[in-house]
Amino acid sequence: MLRLIGFLNERPHSEATLESNIKPEHALARYAEYRSREGQRWAKMKKTMASKTIRTSWRAGVVFSIATLALLATAWLTFRGHHYIAGSLLSITGMIAAKGTWEALAASVILKSGEIEFGSVLGRHTIRKEDIESVTWEKGCGVSLKLKDGGWQRVPDLHNAQRVSAGIRAWLKR
């Protein structure tokens, strides 16, 4: 291969440096075929890199689901003991927890080639890459995007703000 590259860079060479059965025009054809295969591989890799989805960790989903089931089971046991007010309050709280679990598991951030899309149970929101100035996060506050028009856009909470902000920051540099 080095001999072929030397030939293509038009370094001084003789027929003896090339393999005896490869003529210069065949070497160029082989090199072009090699470059086209590499180009196809690169295009395929670029296509898979075109969008990346960041979701809530499955561990957080398991914890939320167990907590919700425990709350609903406590409500059911309270109803069986004829404590209707406490059972009603626990049932309502359990339903709110179930909705929160569903929302947490459905939330996602999709990094496409030219835009970022936030998704949740209630809908989707899209922002173009050119409109984003920077990304920041703080413990307890989550991830926020600073927009070029001076506004801020909050990113849905995926329960790992540092990972999400690092992913968005890397995406912005591409």
N, C-alpha and C positions, 0 to 999 in steps of 0.2 A: 504494500500500500504506500509506503514511503517513496518507493521508486515512482509510483504513479503520481503522487503529489508533486515530486520533484519535476516530473515531466510537465505537469499542468502549470507550474510556476515558471516555466520556460528557463530553467536553469540549464547550463551547458551539460549535455549528456551525449552518450553514444548509444548506438543500437544494442551494445552489449549490456548496458545497465537495465534495459527492459527485459522482461522474460522473453524468451526466444519466440514463443507462439503468439504474443500480443503485439499487434501493430499499433502505432500511435493513434490512429482513428478509432480502433476498438477500445483503447484505453480511455479516450474521451467519452465514448458511448457508455462504458461501464461506470465511469465517474458520474456522468449525468444521471444514470439509473440509480446509483447510490444516493445522490443528492435528492432525487425525487422521492425515494423511500424515506429518507430522513425528513423531508418536508411533509410527507403524509403523516409520519409519526408525530411530528411537532404540531400539525394541525389537529390531529386527534387529541393530543394532550391539551392543547389550548382550548379545544371544545369542551373537554371535561372540566377545565379550570374556569370556564365561562360563568358558572354559577355555583355558589357554595351556600349551603343552608346551615344555620346555627340554631339549635333547638335546646330546650331544657334537658338537663341530664336525666337519664332514666332513674337514677338513684333518687332524685328529688321527686319524680313522679311516684315512685314506690312509697316514699315517706308520706307524701300528700294523700295518696290513696288509703294507706293504713290509718292515718289520722282521721280521715273522713269516715271510714267504715267504723272505727272505734266510737266516734261521736254519734253516728246513727244507731249503733248497737246500744249505746248508753241511753239514748232517747227511747228506744223500744223497750228496754228493761224498765225505765222509769214509768212508761205508760202501763206496763203490766203491774206495777206496784200502786196504781191508781193515783199517781202524782201528775195530774193532767196539765197543770200550768208549767211545771218544770219540764215535763215531757214535750209539751208544745214548743217551749223555748229551745230545747235541745234539738228538736226536729227541724225547726227553722234554721238554727245555726248549722246543723248538719247539711241542709240543702245549700246554704250559702257556701259552706266548705266544699261541697261537691262541685258547685259551679266554679269556684276558685281553682280546684284541681283540674277541671276540664280546661279552663282558660290557660293555666300554667302549662299543661301538656300540649295545647294547640298553638301556643305562641311560638313564633319563629322570626328569624331575620334572614332574608335571602339576599346574598350579595351577587348581583348579576354584573355583566361586563360594564354597563354604563349607568346603572341605577341600583338603589338599595330599596328593598321592599320589606315592610314590617307586617307581619300577619298575626291575627288573633281570631278568637271566635266571632268577634263583632265585626270584623272587616279587615281590609288591607289598605296600606298607605305606602305610596312610592315617592322617593326623592331622587332626583338626578345627581350623579356623581359631581358634576360641575358646580352644583349649588351648595356643596358641603365644604366648609372651611377646615374644621378639625373635629376631633372626637375626644371626649373627656369622661372620666368616671370618678366617683368618690364612694367610699364605703357607706352604705345605707341610702345612697341617692340613686344608684344605678348609672346607666350610660346615657349620655346626651350628646347630640350632634350640634355643633355651632354652624349655623348657616351663613352664607355670604351676605345675605340681606340684613344681618344683625340679629336674627331670631334664633331660638333654640328649639330643637325637636327631641323629645324624649323617646328612647328606644324601649320596647317592651322588656319587662324584667324577665330574664332567663336564668336567674339565680346564680350567675357567675359573671359579674360585671367586668372583671379584669380580662377574662378570656374573650368576651364579646368585644370589648374595646380594642384589644390587641388584634383581633381578626379584622375589625373594620379599619383600623389604622393601616394594617398591611394591605388591605384591599384598596385604600385611598392612594397608596404609593405606587400601585401598579399602573 
